[in-house]
Amino acid sequence: MSLRSLSRLFVVFIGIFSAHAVAADEPQPAHGIAMHGDLKYGPDFKHFDYVNPDAPKGGNIRLGAIGGFDSLNPFIIKGNAAGGASFVYDTLLTSSADEAFSEYGLLAKTVRTPKDRSWVEFTLRDEARWHDGQPITADDVIFSFETLVSKGAPFYRFYYSSVAKAQKIGPKTVRFEFKPGENRELPLILGQLTVLPKHYWATREFDATTLEPPLGSGPYRVQSVDANRSIVLERVKDYWGKDLAVNVGQDNFETIEFEYYRDAQVSIEAFTGGRFDYRQENSSKAWATAYDVPAVKNGLIKLHKFTHNRPAGMQGFAFNLRREMFADPMVRQALGYAFDFEWSNKNLFYGQYSRSRSFFENSELAATGLPSKAELALLEPYKDKLPAEVFTKEYMPPKSDGSGNIRGNLRIASKLLSDAGWVIKDGVRVNEKTGQKLEFEILLSSPLFERVVLPFAKNLEKLGVIAHARTVETAQYRRRTDTFDYDMIVSNWGQSMSPGNEQRDFWGSAAADQQGSRNSVGIKNPVIDALIEKLIAAPDRAALITACHALDRVLQWQHFVIPHFYAGYDRIAYWDKFGQPKITPAQGTQFLTWWVDPAKEKALLAKKGSN
């Protein structure tokens, strides 16, 4: 063979070898994606373990809601969206409730992403349809992303801030390219994208409130609307995705009605009176006292605690750092000594709660003890910018003996306030330089929380601090919190088992001045910003846990909130007409996997009629 022929053969061989190498490195389409590790469910799975695949369809259920609504658009900051408005739409992927963070194809048949997760590609199912019969396309996906970022609530801008561009690869395929930097969660975040119909919104204003029933693609559509009173959703019988494995055993109710009530007390009375069927109870007092009614005694209403293993997050009195009086962490720490959880739990909560101490409470993500070697590697570069306690002490909120006598705690608080420059003058705590009183308002959206605030305010009064509780109606509360027009509120930051990009919205500096963001405290701290990015870039579960621990410690020792309490279970009251799956997943009971049991409903109606 000639040298020239050998050269040609060598070139051909190298070309074939290179092609195989590229093919081997090319990411393959998959039926789902896990944040870390492997998926629980394989490509041929039939349904999730926590559903009943044979659950009957049918039955009408009524749910209670508080306040009112003036819009069917849940994606914008304007207006108050109706309950269940999101049931109308599908997302690209959908999460399972028995894994830390895994998603499986819904609108998307497959998802494709490289090892470094620098981009993600979704290919839509051919059968995916809008309720008007038109196919769902790549153009709809790109329109949805661009519209939510430009016109949606601020949350979307933070959540998708690391996306560089959305690109149409084909009629049914979209690729999202990401900005430089590690962000392993981004493919899953894009999987959560709610897809909106481009052709429908072409003639409508997306950023305006509306009561026009929207066009969607999901298992339900809006049947009727009575603004501020009720909304009824009806099951779409020819729903394109009803037989998908991710949907089997779910969305079983024929209609779902949300009926609105002025406040929680009225809602409870309506429920026990038979006006609606299912209620998740958030008040320990109500759980202990409000259900002492004949319907419970006769077994018509069932009360059940569903245990779960999901993180409780953090609830607490949140300081607004935009107020100068709360700028000093020593002041914030001092005021925390005036909240007597042990007395409150004994006398107000019927012993139902545990004290919160972590921003990732009730999970392995919560920081305990002293920092590990891996945590120190993240924290030590910022040692001169952090409280010394981050490295030397385990954070624990103030504790009492539950007797109501917290003189010891108040003495500590008084010294901290004096050291911070707030002294007693004529019985009132004032700033020794300006003479300003330490006086603030605690803004509430429900009178139920007044019973928690008032004892706290009385303890503050003993320190010379004046705190006023003010309860306002839902719409005003929403306006004031969206614009950060408050001194202190009761805030709650729920957490998933796999925290990520949403932490930017919770604690990130960029969110502090963005109206409608979840950074209610007004945190602007470059160390916290850096730790959030470490968390987002975590390459595996161990690194994620370490980053959460480090972030948690810094948040704890800045005293941004006065921690409240949590329960490791959901309190559910329901009229005995439902069937339930045998398995409750780690993230708690999933109501849309329940169904109306015809035999139980018939028996219930008979018992009601005989009473």
PyMOL commands that set and color helices and strands:
alter all, ss='L'
color gray80, all
select helices_A, chain A and resi 3-25+85-88+138-151+154-159+186-191+198-201+264-272+284-289+294-297+324-326+329-336+341-347+373-385+389-392+407-419+447-462+474-482+502-507+509-512+526-536+541-557+591-593+598-610
alter helices_A, ss='H'
color red, helices_A
select strands_A, chain A and resi 32-34+60-66+93-95+102-105+108-112+119-124+163-170+173-178+220-226+230-235+255-261+278-281+301-307+314-319+354-355+422-425+428-431+439-444+466-471+488-493+561-563+565-566+569-575+578-579+595-596
alter strands_A, ss='S'
color yellow, strands_A
deselect
rebuild
show_as cartoon
